[in-house]
């Protein structure tokens, strides 16, 4: 059923030639995309593909190039070099066809219009759009419809931006720090609405500073640093290579550092950390090493009450930004 | 496959480029007309000035050129209103774009060219407002021009001469990037109008200086069907400005405003 709809849509967009080629299964495909502003390499060689239906989080410190990259996906700017396609065509084309919706960072609204006027104003600039009343309902804007934008709170404005993004019933939603400046309640509401959209099979790409949002909501997290993709994967995959913390109540005779050295376990420079009667080893060379340490601690009676903790995403992120 | 299908049935029927432009102009025009403060400065204030200086003035009935003094003041005030409109609309359009609304519209099928064209249409439509209002009030309060064509020609020339002031408003917006700057630029039009011989007849040194200011040329042009270049000073002396001088003045100032826009635009290169 859906494939026939896709075919009809592609006949109306002549640039996308063969229906259902491998290219059109990708919402976004980037190959060595670079963007330079003078000497600044804001995006410095990004290779990335986002399959249809995926929810992907773009995580990284300020200045990592997230916004610059998303601006190119939205067709605001062109890559300095490299190839960037959205649904197998140019980003600008995908946007003009209404296949891409975006929630932009702050600004971007006319203060004097009401919420409903804003939606109608923008709807009129699209080739095709959903009935504005439907969008008002889906973005939960009903009670706000006749309110002037200047009297809306930050969270309410963000909901309006969300509504604007939904106007064309887009296949790809791009969100650049969508919950920046929202309070906890507004954030939860926003992500609830977002979940509903993702469940409809929409592809979602969002940039965020909040690790928990990325961990809770994304199928895949892409970590960006200095204009490049550092790592990508699920939360589990990203934390896989990170240090494990093995801690126990020390009962051995020797010093913990000696034990670690004897077992050939590399520790950070500052050695094992002691607090009270507990000692914590931060094991950086993988799960085998931490297993070996745990086995030795237990069989040789060096420690009791052994705990192993995998690093959190926060830790991975902090290591990245350090 | 459940992924990523747009339910075509729910979407509106396709809208072509012309229909999108019309929709944009319609929405933006209604919005501009609802901005009470700007409509006040664009239409109500010039009309009030006309009533004070023109319709109620004791010398109103005096015949000059191809009409009377009431008509003379009417033409000047209508021009003042029209340039205020084009300055304000162009300036606020540029500020809107810079504040991110441009990005929002970039996410639609409306092209950048259509945006500029649409705003130009909105500006001219809004500029019609003071011209129509002041001409109507003028006609009701004794303004006389010989022949209906002189009314129409003056109105047309007024709108035409007001268009370059879109670049003036744009320059202010590009240089200072705030609504306040656009407001200040509109305010400066009072000074230019005074020096441009629109508010009260100048003479002597002020008139000599005024000839080189941006609103002098448009004033001569807008009043051409009535005055044919003749300028009556406060002391009753009459001088004549040649048509080429007025055209040259408008051209030079247009280029100056355009140049400032280009320089300001180059200054803020990469986004």
Interface residues (C-beta under 8 A of the other chain):
Chain A: X2 X3 X5 X6 X8 X9 X12 X27 X37 X38 X52 X53 X74 X75 X76 X77 X95 X96 X97 X98 X99 X100 X101 X102 X104 X106 X107 X108 X109 X110 X112 X113 X117 X120 X121 X122 X124 X125 X126 X127 X128 X129 X130 X131 X134 X164 X165 X168 X169 X170 X171 X172 X201 X202 X203
Chain B: X1 X2 X3 X4 X5 X6 X7 X8 X10 X11 X12 X13 X14 X15 X20 X23 X24 X26 X27 X28 X31 X34 X35 X96 X99 X100 X101 X103 X104 X105 X106 X107 X108 X109 X110 X270 X271
